[in-house]
Amino acid sequence: MDILISILLLFGTFFTLVASLGIVRMPDLYTRMHAATKAGTVGICFLLLAVSLSMPEVTVISRVIGTILFLFITAPVAAHLLGKAMQQKGYKIWRNKK
């Protein structure tokens, strides 16, 4: 069980690191939102699963499941609404001009 928890913690840390690097390195708002939403949500879910496995109590597991469901529902919707608002404001998609 400790090995599985360690693997989940490593995966969660990796995806969270990728999300933070994506926010810093990506050229425009749309790609930054994609990095933060996809990799960040997956990373946090892996970390929460590790917490639920390390403390196998009904209250902890139920809260982790609720938090994961909340993240999977709200993160894509928030990113979509932010992208739509920026598109309506006239924010241009980054194009590589080589």
C-alpha positions as CSV (number, residue, x, y, z in Angstrom):
1,M,0.0,0.0,0.0
2,D,2.9,2.4,0.8
3,I,4.3,1.8,-2.7
4,L,0.9,2.7,-4.3
5,I,0.6,5.8,-2.2
6,S,4.2,6.9,-3.1
7,I,3.4,6.4,-6.8
8,L,0.3,8.5,-6.6
9,L,2.2,11.2,-4.8
10,L,4.9,11.2,-7.4
11,F,2.3,11.3,-10.3
12,G,0.4,14.1,-8.5
13,T,3.5,16.1,-8.0
14,F,4.6,15.5,-11.6
15,F,1.3,16.7,-13.1
16,T,1.1,19.7,-10.8
17,L,4.7,20.6,-11.7
18,V,3.8,20.3,-15.4
19,A,0.7,22.5,-14.9
20,S,2.8,25.2,-13.2
21,L,5.4,25.1,-15.9
22,G,2.7,25.2,-18.5
23,I,1.3,28.4,-17.0
24,V,4.7,30.0,-17.0
25,R,6.0,28.8,-20.4
26,M,2.9,28.9,-22.7
27,P,2.6,31.9,-24.9
28,D,-1.1,32.9,-24.6
29,L,-4.1,32.7,-22.3
30,Y,-5.8,29.8,-24.0
31,T,-2.8,27.4,-23.8
32,R,-2.1,28.5,-20.2
33,M,-5.7,27.7,-19.3
34,H,-5.4,24.3,-21.0
35,A,-2.2,23.4,-19.1
36,A,-3.7,24.6,-15.8
37,T,-7.0,22.9,-16.2
38,K,-5.9,19.5,-17.5
39,A,-2.6,18.8,-15.8
40,G,-3.6,20.7,-12.6
41,T,-6.8,18.8,-12.1
42,V,-5.2,15.4,-12.8
43,G,-2.3,16.2,-10.4
44,I,-4.6,17.3,-7.6
45,C,-6.8,14.2,-8.1
46,F,-3.7,11.9,-7.8
47,L,-2.6,13.7,-4.6
48,L,-6.1,13.4,-3.1
49,L,-6.2,9.7,-3.9
50,A,-3.0,9.3,-2.1
51,V,-4.5,11.0,0.9
52,S,-7.5,8.8,0.9
53,L,-5.4,5.7,0.7
54,S,-3.1,6.8,3.5
55,M,-6.1,7.5,5.8
56,P,-8.7,4.9,5.0
57,E,-11.6,6.3,7.0
58,V,-15.1,6.8,5.6
59,T,-15.1,10.5,6.3
60,V,-11.8,11.1,4.6
61,I,-12.7,9.0,1.5
62,S,-16.1,10.6,1.2
63,R,-14.5,14.1,1.3
64,V,-11.9,13.2,-1.2
65,I,-14.5,11.8,-3.6
66,G,-16.6,14.9,-3.2
67,T,-13.6,17.2,-3.8
68,I,-12.5,15.2,-6.9
69,L,-16.1,15.4,-8.3
70,F,-16.2,19.1,-7.6
71,L,-12.9,19.7,-9.4
72,F,-13.9,17.7,-12.4
73,I,-17.1,19.6,-12.7
74,T,-15.9,23.2,-12.0
75,A,-12.4,23.4,-13.5
76,P,-13.4,22.8,-17.2
77,V,-16.4,25.0,-16.9
78,A,-14.4,27.8,-15.4
79,A,-11.7,27.6,-18.0
80,H,-14.4,27.5,-20.8
81,L,-16.1,30.6,-19.5
82,L,-12.9,32.4,-19.1
83,G,-11.8,31.5,-22.6
84,K,-15.2,32.5,-24.0
85,A,-15.1,35.9,-22.2
86,M,-11.6,36.6,-23.5
87,Q,-12.6,35.7,-27.0
88,Q,-15.6,38.1,-26.8
89,K,-13.2,40.8,-25.6
90,G,-11.1,40.3,-28.7
91,Y,-8.2,38.4,-27.3
92,K,-6.2,37.0,-30.2
93,I,-4.9,33.5,-30.3
94,W,-1.1,33.3,-30.4
95,R,0.3,32.4,-33.8
96,N,3.9,31.5,-34.4
97,K,5.2,33.8,-37.1
98,K,8.2,31.9,-38.6
